[in-house]
Amino acid sequence: MKIENVKIENFKGIESLGADLGGRSVFVTGGNASGKTSFISAIYCALTGKNMPPNPIKGTARTAKIEVEIDDFAVELEFKKKGKKIEKKLSLYSTVDGEKIESPRARLDQIIGTLEFDPFEFMRMQPTPQLNYFCKVFGIEGIDALNMDIQEINEVVAYEKKRLVSTSGQYKHFDPKTAELEIQSLSKLNEQYLESCAFNRLTAEVTEKAMIKVEQIESLKLELSTLESEVKAGEVWLAKREQKDEASLKVKLENLEETNEEIKQAQENKTLSDEIVKIESTLETAKTEKAAKISEKKALISLHTKAINGFDYDDALGFTLDGLPFHVDQNNTAAQIVAGLKLGAGLLGDLKIARFDGSLLDQESLDSVSKFAEAEGLQLFVELVDRNEKDLRLEFVEDSENETPKK
């Protein structure tokens, strides 16, 4: 199905316009405020009932009307001012017998499918809103859940990477054999060391007293016998004991502390090494899970894009065409418009029409898009800006000649 005729009265910037389209593609040309957008908007408002302007009635008029004839059907959308409100009424008739069709909106939805997809609007979007819009118009479910899963994985990866940097900063090379040793107790050796210190102090004190006593023998003859006994007793006591090696024990104690410190550091570094291995394993698992989620996400999208050569989805870049982001700033070419039209065509019902703004395309690109539309049986409504043309002008593409109006 295609649009055969259009009549517009007092809608937005158009006072009165009638166009016998005959199913042909049309280039809507004119300067700013000439009514280009109003013409295409009128058709789409009548067919979809969406994106209605807040003030559809032109100037001081009280009513406005849009009539669109599609093969065996005629659509009428009327607006009427009633106080401060504007009432609208949609009617659908059979052009065969003039019978009025009940539930016109439901019937129209069956005929037209989804007309809201605009290739240029799609190309102007950034990757995230572009994907959201794509999923909405194509009715793809599950992308939000996959995006949440991917976001959670990204958060895990970011956290684990921070941990990896922190842990790696603390890690030092260690001897694995040293890490397997047990830290030895210092208490016993320390006790021996303290005991030797006390004994040696006591020995020094006894020796000092003995010497004092010897010196006192000469001056204290009266106490000689007693002192000699004490001296002899002290000598006997000393003879029975050897002076302990305090210096050797101190060295052993210091060496044991140093050894235990080495073991402790080795064990701490082994713990850090094990943690690094664990973090790297977590990152690898997260990488695998993320790749699986992205693959699942891409598979859902590709169900609607696989028929379009060069058109793909990349989780980092978004939609791409021939490897470049599918955005108007990247490659505003006929190939890009054709890809967008192919996407939109997958949403259409029996009515095969599409719209886009062709003002930024060169003549060669317009010709290429027109040839594609003719081959696909698609009726185009293309908006073109002509600053030298004040009034609205409709130019038709004749299928037999496949001529595109010159810019």
NUTOR-594231 format. One record per residue (C-alpha): y, z, x negated. Coordinates in steps of 0.1 Angstrom, whole numbers, padded with zeros to 4 digits, always signed. Layout:
! residues N
YZX;...
//
This chain:
! residues 407
+0000+0000+0000;+0036-0007-0010;+0070-0002+0005;+0082-0032+0025;+0116-0022+0039;+0142+0006+0035;+0172+0014+0056;+0196+0042+0048;+0226+0055+0067;+0250+0082+0056;+0226+0098+0031;+0244+0113+0001;+0265+0086-0016;+0252+0058+0006;+0270+0049+0038;+0248+0020+0049;+0221+0000+0031;+0192-0021+0041;+0167-0036+0017;+0138-0059+0023;+0116-0050-0007;+0085-0069+0004;+0064-0047-0019;+0083-0058-0050;+0095-0036-0078;+0132-0030-0077;+0158-0023-0104;+0185-0001-0090;+0216-0009-0110;+0252+0003-0110;+0277+0026-0126;+0280+0063-0123;+0283+0076-0087;+0274+0042-0074;+0244+0055-0053;+0215+0046-0077;+0200+0081-0075;+0208+0084-0038;+0188+0053-0030;+0156+0064-0049;+0160+0100-0037;+0162+0088-0001;+0129+0071-0003;+0111+0100-0020;+0127+0126+0003;+0114+0106+0033;+0079+0102+0019;+0074+0136+0003;+0097+0160+0022;+0105+0176-0011;+0136+0180-0033;+0159+0177-0003;+0195+0178-0014;+0215+0208+0000;+0241+0184+0016;+0222+0152+0025;+0248+0139+0050;+0276+0118+0035;+0312+0129+0040;+0323+0137+0075;+0294+0120+0093;+0274+0142+0117;+0240+0124+0112;+0220+0106+0085;+0189+0086+0087;+0163+0072+0063;+0137+0046+0074;+0109+0035+0051;+0083+0009+0061;+0049+0010+0044;+0025-0017+0055;+0013-0005+0088;+0035+0026+0090;+0072+0034+0095;+0086+0066+0083;+0119+0080+0098;+0137+0111+0084;+0168+0121+0104;+0194+0147+0096;+0218+0163+0121;+0246+0188+0116;+0244+0217+0139;+0271+0242+0132;+0268+0252+0096;+0232+0242+0095;+0215+0208+0090;+0184+0201+0110;+0159+0175+0099;+0133+0156+0118;+0104+0136+0104;+0086+0109+0125;+0058+0085+0116;+0050+0054+0137;+0024+0026+0135;+0041-0008+0130;+0011-0024+0147;+0015-0009+0182;+0045+0013+0178;+0025+0045+0185;+0039+0077+0173;+0016+0095+0150;+0010+0133+0154;+0013+0156+0124;+0033+0131+0104;+0036+0152+0072;-0002+0157+0069;-0008+0119+0075;+0018+0110+0050;+0003+0133+0024;-0030+0115+0028;-0013+0082+0023;+0010+0089-0006;-0010+0115-0027;+0014+0130-0052;+0047+0111-0059;+0066+0138-0077;+0053+0129-0112;+0083+0114-0131;+0074+0100-0166;+0109+0106-0179;+0111+0141-0166;+0077+0148-0181;+0088+0134-0215;+0120+0155-0215;+0100+0188-0212;+0091+0210-0242;+0053+0214-0248;+0047+0246-0228;+0066+0236-0196;+0051+0201-0200;+0016+0215-0200;+0024+0238-0170;+0038+0209-0151;+0008+0187-0160;-0017+0214-0148;+0003+0219-0116;+0004+0183-0105;-0032+0176-0115;-0044+0208-0100;-0061+0220-0132;-0072+0256-0131;-0082+0279-0159;-0056+0268-0184;-0036+0300-0180;-0067+0321-0187;-0075+0300-0218;-0039+0304-0230;-0041+0342-0225;-0074+0342-0245;-0058+0321-0273;-0028+0344-0273;-0050+0375-0276;-0069+0358-0305;-0036+0350-0322;-0025+0386-0319;-0058+0398-0334;-0054+0373-0362;-0018+0384-0369;-0028+0421-0369;-0058+0414-0392;-0037+0393-0416;-0013+0422-0420;-0042+0446-0426;-0056+0421-0452;-0022+0419-0471;-0019+0458-0470;-0055+0464-0481;-0054+0437-0508;-0023+0454-0522;-0041+0487-0526;-0073+0471-0540;-0080+0472-0578;-0109+0458-0597;-0138+0483-0602;-0172+0487-0618;-0198+0486-0590;-0221+0508-0610;-0194+0535-0613;-0189+0534-0576;-0225+0543-0570;-0223+0575-0591;-0217+0609-0575;-0187+0630-0584;-0198+0660-0604;-0188+0696-0597;-0161+0710-0619;-0166+0746-0608;-0196+0755-0630;-0181+0740-0662;-0147+0755-0653;-0164+0789-0649;-0180+0786-0683;-0147+0776-0698;-0129+0806-0683;-0157+0830-0694;-0154+0817-0730;-0116+0822-0729;-0120+0858-0717;-0147+0865-0743;-0127+0851-0771;-0097+0871-0761;-0118+0903-0760;-0133+0894-0794;-0098+0890-0808;-0087+0924-0794;-0118+0942-0809;-0112+0926-0842;-0076+0936-0842;-0085+0972-0833;-0111+0973-0861;-0086+0962-0886;-0061+0989-0875;-0088+1015-0878;-0096+1004-0913;-0059+1006-0923;-0058+1041-0908;-0088+1053-0929;-0065+1057-0959;-0039+1077-0941;-0062+1096-0918;-0089+1111-0940;-0096+1138-0915;-0107+1112-0890;-0126+1092-0916;-0161+1100-0904;-0152+1092-0868;-0134+1061-0876;-0162+1049-0899;-0186+1054-0871;-0164+1034-0848;-0160+1007-0873;-0197+1005-0880;-0204+1005-0843;-0178+0977-0838;-0193+0957-0867;-0228+0962-0852;-0215+0949-0819;-0198+0919-0834;-0228+0911-0855;-0249+0906-0824;-0225+0881-0809;-0213+0846-0820;-0179+0833-0811;-0182+0807-0784;-0169+0771-0789;-0138+0772-0766;-0124+0739-0778;-0157+0720-0772;-0159+0733-0736;-0123+0723-0730;-0130+0688-0742;-0161+0686-0719;-0141+0698-0690;-0113+0672-0695;-0139+0644-0700;-0157+0654-0668;-0123+0653-0648;-0116+0619-0662;-0151+0606-0653;-0148+0620-0618;-0115+0603-0614;-0130+0570-0624;-0158+0575-0599;-0134+0584-0572;-0112+0553-0578;-0142+0531-0580;-0155+0544-0547;-0120+0540-0530;-0119+0504-0543;-0154+0497-0530;-0142+0510-0496;-0112+0487-0498;-0134+0458-0509;-0158+0464-0479;-0128+0465-0456;-0114+0432-0469;-0148+0416-0463;-0148+0430-0428;-0112+0417-0421;-0121+0383-0434;-0152+0382-0412;-0130+0392-0382;-0105+0364-0390;-0133+0339-0393;-0148+0349-0359;-0113+0347-0344;-0109+0313-0358;-0142+0301-0343;-0134+0316-0309;-0099+0301-0309;-0113+0267-0317;-0138+0270-0289;-0110+0280-0264;-0088+0251-0276;-0117+0227-0273;-0124+0239-0237;-0087+0236-0228;-0085+0201-0243;-0117+0191-0224;-0101+0201-0191;-0069+0181-0198;-0088+0150-0212;-0105+0146-0178;-0071+0132-0166;-0060+0115-0199;-0091+0099-0215;-0084+0065-0198;-0050+0063-0216;-0053+0048-0251;-0036+0069-0278;-0027+0097-0253;-0041+0130-0264;-0034+0168-0263;-0030+0190-0293;-0026+0227-0290;+0001+0229-0316;+0021+0197-0307;+0013+0195-0270;+0008+0160-0255;+0009+0132-0280;+0010+0095-0279;-0004+0077-0311;-0002+0111-0329;+0035+0117-0321;+0048+0143-0296;+0050+0129-0261;+0088+0136-0259;+0118+0114-0252;+0133+0123-0286;+0103+0110-0305;+0094+0075-0294;+0112+0063-0263;+0092+0031-0259;+0075+0010-0233;+0042+0024-0245;+0054+0059-0237;+0066+0049-0202;+0033+0031-0196;+0013+0061-0206;+0034+0083-0182;+0029+0057-0154;-0008+0058-0160;-0008+0095-0157;+0012+0094-0124;-0010+0066-0110;-0040+0091-0112;-0021+0112-0086;-0013+0085-0061;-0030+0079-0028;-0030+0046-0010;+0007+0041-0017;+0012+0027-0052;+0048+0034-0062;+0064+0050-0092;+0100+0058-0104;+0117+0063-0138;+0151+0060-0154;+0151+0029-0176;+0187+0031-0188;+0176+0040-0224;+0150+0012-0227;+0158-0022-0243;+0150-0054-0225;+0117-0060-0243;+0105-0026-0233;+0115-0031-0196;+0097-0065-0196;+0066-0048-0210;+0066-0020-0184;+0071-0046-0156;+0041-0066-0168;+0020-0035-0168;+0031-0025-0133;+0023-0060-0120;-0012-0059-0136;-0018-0025-0120;-0004-0034-0086;+0022-0007-0090;+0056-0010-0073;+0084+0004-0095;+0118+0019-0087;+0137+0017-0119;+0172+0032-0123;+0196+0014-0147;+0231+0023-0156;+0256-0006-0158;+0291+0008-0166;+0306-0026-0159;+0292-0026-0123;+0310-0003-0099;+0288-0009-0068;+0251-0004-0063;+0230-0035-0069;+0193-0040-0061;+0174-0066-0082;+0138-0074-0075;+0110-0084-0098;+0093-0115-0084;+0055-0112-0089;+0050-0149-0092;+0075-0152-0121;+0073-0117-0134;+0109-0117-0143;+0127-0085-0151;+0164-0083-0143;+0185-0086-0175;+0203-0055-0186;
//
